[in-house]
Amino acid sequence: MTTHQNSIEFQQVTKKFGDHVVLDNLDFNVRRGEKVTIIGPSGSGKSTVLRILMTLETIQEGVIYVDGQPLWHEKKGDLLVPASEKHLRNMRKKMGMVFQQFNLFPHMSVLRNVTEAPIHVLGLSKKEAQERAYEYLELVGLTDHAKKFPSQLSGGQQQRVGIARALAMRPDIMLFDEPTSALDPELVGEVLTVIERLTEKHDLTILLVTHEMQFAKEISDRVCFFDKGKIVEDGTPEQIFRHPTKARTQEFLSNFIDAT
């Protein structure tokens, strides 16, 4: 059974695409309010962890708990049975996700991109949703751009709208899937600054997948190095970046000299 101080808990989770094992009997947890970064080579299963949490990918084996409730299962008496669509919908509300690609609605203004889900999913009035949207657009520094359309914004601005949109659902958990990987190098800093500001202002549980090692070092309570669907090494940023104990971690980090 899961412990209530864990916000996210994977228990012996296996995920396969055909014969390819992406997550291999994974045990992994994130405590409530913790900021955890997952690093690792491409194809190591990092983004799959986030997609499974957002119910964009299913699992073959194991159980996942989010805030003490099973995600892909429901309790029927003493049994865990596959979750209904209604249960999945309720569980999704606990989490917000910021994707690599900004996934904004191109035909909607910035304001509508941020208010759409609170109105239609949470049932907020248009006025309430707009008040909330402006609160988060201010946090990401885009109040002046509320009436613009995504095509009128830079990539960094679009990603900041994506962050405001996720926050507008008031999730307990924020998931970031390589939020800077689609950006030009000079725009990376502005998005990282917003994420940093967010962690200072809101007591959220944050799970971040990134290749920005210096940022991972600065922002994380804990860093997990994934390879081939398993956690190879898990520790504080100081431990992972300065004193990694596993040869595979050392080899991977040797490509990111500036992080150490």
N, C-alpha and C positions, 0 to 999 in steps of 0.2 A: 504493500500500500504506500501511497505517496505521503510525504510529510508536508504539513501545511505551510511551512516557511518557504517551500520551493514554489516559484512562480511557474517554472517549466520543468518537467521531468520526463525524460525518455527512459523506458525500461526495456532493455533487450530488443531494440527496434531494428528490424531488417527491412530494407527497401531495395527492390530489384527492378531494373528495366530489362525485361527478357531474362537472359542468363547473367547479365552484368549486375553484380552486387554493388550498390551505391552506398548504402549504410549497412554495416556488418555487425549485427547484434549490439547496437549502440546503447550504452548507458551514459546519460548526460543530464546535468541539471543546472538550472539557473535560479538562484535564490531571489526572493522578492526584493526589488529595489537595486539589484546588482546590475552592473554594466559589464557584459561579457562580449569579447570579440573572438570570432573564429577566423583563424588564418590557415593557409595551406595551399597546395598547388591546385590548378584547375582540375576538375574532375574528382576532387577528394570528398565530395558530398556536402560541402559547406552550404551552398545555396539550397540544396535539397532539404536540409533541416528546416530552413525558413518556409519553403513552399509547402512542406508537410504541415507545419504549424498553421499556415493560412488555409489549409485544406485544399490546396491546389494540386497536391499529389497524395495518393493513398499510401498505406503501409501494408506489408505482407505479414509481418510478425511483430509481437511486442505490444506495449501499451504506452500511451503518452498522456500525461496529466498536465492540465493548465489550471493554475490556481486550485489545485486539489480535485478537479473534476476530470474524468477521462475525456479526451478529445475525440478520438475516432470510435469510441465505444460508449454505451450507456449501461447503467446498472438496471438489471431486472432481477429483483430479489438479491441473491448472492452472486448472480452471474453477470459477466460483462458481455453484452451483445453488440453487434455492429450499430453505429450511431445512425439515427434518423436524420433526414435533411433539416428538420426543425432544430434538433440538438446541435448540429453543425453550425446552423445560422446563429444560434445563441452564443456558441463558443467563439465564433469569428469576431463578435462585438468586443471581446476582451483585448483584441490585438489590432494594431495598425501596422501596415507595411509600406516601406518606401523601396521602390524597385530600381533596378539599374536603368531601365528605360522609363521615362517619366510617366507614361501611360495617362496623360491628361486627355480630357475630352476636347478635341480641337475646335468644335463648334460652340463651345461654352466659354464665357468669360472666366477669368481667374476666380471671381467671387462665386459664380455658379459651380465651378469645379469643386470648390470647398464646401458649399452649402448643400449640394445635391444629396449626398448620403445621409447627413444628419436629418434632412427633411423626410426622405423616403424610407430610410432604414430605422432611424430613431424616433421619427414622428414629431420632430420639432416644427414649430411654426416658422414661416419664412423670416419673420422679424428676429426670433431667437437664434435661428441658424446664421443669419447675417451678423448679428452681434458677436456670436462665437467665432465666425470666420474672420472678422476684423481683428479680434483678439489675437488669433494665431498668425494672421498676415502681418500684424505688427511685430510679433516675435521673430518672424523670418525676414522682416525688413521690406515687405512688399505692399504696404497699405496703399501707396500711390499707384499701384499697378492693378488694382482690383477690377477695373472695368476693361482691361486689355484682354486679348485672346492669346493663347499659348504661342501662336506663331509670331507674336510681337515681342516675345521674351527671349533672352539668352538661355542657353542650356542650364546654366547655374540657377537662373531665376525660375525656370520651369521645375527644376528639382526642389527648390525651396517651396514652390506651390505644392508639390507632391508631399512634402513634410507637413505643411499646414493642413492639407486635406486629410492626412492620416490622423493628425492631432485633433481635428475637429470632431472626430468620433469619440473623443475622450477615452482612449484605450488605456488599459493598465500596463500593457506590454507594447513596446515599439520594436519592430524588426526592420533592419536596414540591410538590403542586399546589394553590396558594392555600390553605394549611392553616388560615388564619384567616377565610376569607370567609364561612363559615356560622355564625360565632360572634357573640354579642352583643359590642359594643365593649369592655365591661369584662372580658371573658374573653380577649381577644386577647393581652394582655400575658403571661398565664401560659403560653400555648403558645409564644410567641416566646422567652420565657425558657428553656423546655425545649430548644428548638432551639439556642439559643445555648450552653447547657450541653453539649449533645451535640457541638457543633463543637469545644468546648474539650477534651472528654475523649476523643474518638475521632477517629482520623485517617481520616476517611471522605471520599470524593469526594461533594460535595453539589451538586445541581442544584435550584434553587428557583424556582418561579413565584409571584410575590406582587404585591399592590397596596400593601403596606406599605413605602413608599419609605424611611422613616427606618431601618427594620430592614434593608432591602437595603443601605443605605449602610454600616451598622455591621458587617454580618456577611460581606459578599462580598469575595472577592479580585478579582472581575471582574463587571461588569454588562453585559448585552446588551439593547439595545432592539430589539424586534421590531415590524415593521409589515408587513402584507400578505404574510406568509410569508417575509420576508427579514430579515436582520440589517441594520438601518439604521446602528447605531453600537455599538461594543464597546470598553470600556476599564475603567480602575479606577473605583471609586465616586466618587473625587475628580473624575476627568475627566468622567464622565457627568453627575453631579449639579451640579457647580460650573462646568464649562467645556464643555458639549456643543457640538459643532461643526456638527451638522446641524439645519436649521430644523425638521424634523419632530420631532426629539427635544426641542428647546426648546419647541415648541408643546405636546407631550404633558406635559412636566414642569411647564409653567406652571400646570397643574391641581393640582400638589402642592407648593405654596409651601414647606411645612415641610421638605420633603426637601432643599431646596437651602440 
